[in-house]
Every structure is written in C-alpha cells, then in structure tokens.
Amino acid sequence: MSVSIGSRLQVMRPNASCLLRRTRYVDILFSVFTRRAYDCFERQINVSLNHYGWGYDATFHARCADMQMGVLDAQFVCHTTGDERSYNDEAAHADLWRWLNHVFGANVADDAAGKEILWDIIEAPAQCVPKSAMPSNVVGHMRRVPRHCCGDAPCEAKPLYNRPAVIAANSAANAAAAAAAAASAAGGHAGAFNGAADGTQAQAGRAHGHARTRAAAGRGGGR
C-alpha cells in the first residue's frame, strides 16, 4: 500500500526514514495484493451485515492472520475525495460497529467504544524497513513525495483520526523536530557568518601586510 500525504491516519503518512513499514492496518486506497491475499480479503465481504463496506481494512489482519501487509513509504497516492459523500455516514458507522461486533465479539454500543477498537488496530506498532535495506540505485528510481500531489493544489493534512494522547505525542515530536531543524539551520548560518568574518579578518591582515611591504620598499628607494 502506498502512503497518502494528507491521510487522517498516522500510519498512512510518509515516514522519511523507512523504505516501507510492516503494519497491522492499511487503508485500502491503492493496494497491491497477491492472489491469495486478495481472495482472503474478498471472503470477508458480507453485504447483508456490512452493506457500506467500512471496516474490512480494519479486520483484514484478524481474518487473514497468515498474510503480511505494509505501507510503502517510497511511493504515494493522493486522496482527492472531499468530505462530502453520496451515502449516509450514520448508516455506514452503524454497519461498521455491527461488523466489528461480528468479527471480534465486541460489544460496540457507541462511537466511543468502536473507536477504541479501531485505534488498537490502527495504532499498533509498525516495523520499519530502512531505506538502506534496498540498493540505492533502486530507491533512486522510486517516485519521490513532492510538495504538491494533486496538480498545483498543496497536500494539506487533515486532522488525525487517532487517540488524543497519540495526536499530542506526535505534535510534540513534530515540534521538537522542527525546533532541532531550526537550531541546526541557525547554527549553519552562524558558522557561515563566522567563516565570513574570519575571511574578512584574513583579508584585512593581508592588506596590512601589503601596506607594510610597500612602505618598506618606499624607504629603501629613498636611501
């Protein structure tokens, strides 16, 4: 599964240090299946119990436990769908909770209980496969994530669909990373300034030396 820059799910957003991540969940946007994995995914579909289809991605790992799945950080997709849908969200949520009850034997009485189950799946630790695991000439041919993924429209990330504590931790980590980057950039500017100052002082020293040499030559000529 390719990463989605503006995804509401942290697991689906790019991780710059990974070539891919093995996960328990992938959002079914642009996915590549083996035939056996797709057959297993398809066997989940129950239009009588879950007509709208929400949640098949969340139960894929449990229903097809011998399958591996992951997110490919070196590739991306752009989710262009807006917030408006042609179907009823409340009915889709009702089907989703009914489906989770069916698969996990859970008692999902409301949205809060259902989200706790989803978060346990979505926020499960991922296993990062670093970029160094693949030859650099292969990684170099893989498509980079651009600043704009939808024509000229910037890829604005939507609010994360995660536990508040996870969102807070991610925000703190992002803020720390931004502060570190700013400090590093400031250090680079300071180093460049100091280097320029050293260069200026060196030029001044050379100029002073030339002046002394000319003055000595002038005195020698007078004698």
Solvent accessible surface area in square Angstrom, and as a share of the most:
residue,aa,sasa,rsa
1,M,30,0.13
2,S,10,0.06
3,V,0,0.00
4,S,2,0.01
5,I,31,0.16
6,G,20,0.19
7,S,12,0.08
8,R,113,0.41
9,L,18,0.09
10,Q,66,0.29
11,V,16,0.09
12,M,0,0.00
13,R,45,0.17
14,P,53,0.33
15,N,57,0.29
16,A,91,0.71
17,S,76,0.49
18,C,1,0.01
19,L,4,0.02
20,L,49,0.24
21,R,16,0.06
22,R,103,0.38
23,T,14,0.08
24,R,96,0.35
25,Y,14,0.05
26,V,9,0.05
27,D,34,0.17
28,I,63,0.32
29,L,64,0.32
30,F,121,0.50
31,S,31,0.20
32,V,126,0.73
33,F,60,0.25
34,T,93,0.54
35,R,189,0.69
36,R,145,0.53
37,A,12,0.09
38,Y,93,0.36
39,D,45,0.23
40,C,14,0.08
41,F,24,0.10
42,E,85,0.38
43,R,171,0.62
44,Q,4,0.02
45,I,84,0.43
46,N,54,0.28
47,V,98,0.56
48,S,108,0.70
49,L,40,0.20
50,N,1,0.01
51,H,125,0.56
52,Y,81,0.31
53,G,28,0.27
54,W,54,0.19
55,G,8,0.08
56,Y,17,0.06
57,D,27,0.14
58,A,3,0.03
59,T,0,0.00
60,F,9,0.04
61,H,54,0.24
62,A,51,0.39
63,R,98,0.36
64,C,2,0.01
65,A,76,0.59
66,D,97,0.50
67,M,21,0.10
68,Q,154,0.68
69,M,21,0.09
70,G,18,0.18
71,V,1,0.00
72,L,50,0.25
73,D,10,0.05
74,A,7,0.05
75,Q,53,0.24
76,F,23,0.10
77,V,27,0.15
78,C,38,0.23
79,H,97,0.43
80,T,110,0.64
81,T,76,0.44
82,G,52,0.50
83,D,115,0.59
84,E,161,0.72
85,R,118,0.43
86,S,121,0.78
87,Y,85,0.32
88,N,85,0.43
89,D,57,0.29
90,E,140,0.63
91,A,34,0.26
92,A,0,0.00
93,H,51,0.23
94,A,46,0.36
95,D,13,0.07
96,L,11,0.05
97,W,20,0.07
98,R,104,0.38
99,W,2,0.01
100,L,0,0.00
101,N,50,0.26
102,H,100,0.45
103,V,31,0.18
104,F,78,0.32
105,G,69,0.66
106,A,29,0.22
107,N,136,0.70
108,V,12,0.07
109,A,86,0.67
110,D,76,0.39
111,D,69,0.36
112,A,69,0.54
113,A,36,0.28
114,G,0,0.00
115,K,62,0.26
116,E,80,0.36
117,I,36,0.18
118,L,14,0.07
119,W,31,0.11
120,D,84,0.43
121,I,8,0.04
122,I,10,0.05
123,E,45,0.20
124,A,16,0.12
125,P,129,0.81
126,A,46,0.36
127,Q,108,0.48
128,C,57,0.34
129,V,25,0.15
130,P,65,0.41
131,K,77,0.33
132,S,103,0.66
133,A,67,0.52
134,M,62,0.28
135,P,83,0.52
136,S,97,0.63
137,N,105,0.54
138,V,62,0.36
139,V,13,0.08
140,G,47,0.46
141,H,165,0.74
142,M,33,0.15
143,R,156,0.57
144,R,133,0.48
145,V,61,0.35
146,P,56,0.35
147,R,217,0.79
148,H,87,0.39
149,C,24,0.14
150,C,44,0.26
151,G,65,0.63
152,D,136,0.71
153,A,50,0.39
154,P,80,0.50
155,C,29,0.18
156,E,135,0.61
157,A,58,0.45
158,K,80,0.34
159,P,107,0.68
160,L,28,0.14
161,Y,45,0.17
162,N,8,0.04
163,R,58,0.21
164,P,100,0.63
165,A,76,0.59
166,V,45,0.26
167,I,57,0.29
168,A,61,0.48
169,A,62,0.48
170,N,33,0.17
171,S,62,0.40
172,A,63,0.49
173,A,60,0.47
174,N,100,0.51
175,A,62,0.48
176,A,62,0.48
177,A,63,0.49
178,A,62,0.48
179,A,62,0.48
180,A,63,0.49
181,A,64,0.50
182,A,63,0.49
183,A,67,0.52
184,S,82,0.53
185,A,53,0.41
186,A,58,0.45
187,G,44,0.42
188,G,46,0.44
189,H,135,0.60
190,A,50,0.39
191,G,42,0.40
192,A,69,0.53
193,F,146,0.61
194,N,85,0.44
195,G,42,0.40
196,A,64,0.50
197,A,34,0.26
198,D,88,0.46
199,G,32,0.30
200,T,86,0.50
201,Q,125,0.55
202,A,48,0.37
203,Q,112,0.50
204,A,61,0.47
205,G,45,0.43
206,R,136,0.50
207,A,57,0.44
208,H,116,0.52
209,G,32,0.31
210,H,108,0.48
211,A,44,0.34
212,R,161,0.59
213,T,92,0.53
214,R,161,0.59
215,A,50,0.39
216,A,49,0.38
217,A,69,0.53
218,G,49,0.47
219,R,151,0.55
220,G,32,0.31
221,G,67,0.64
222,G,72,0.69
223,R,223,0.82
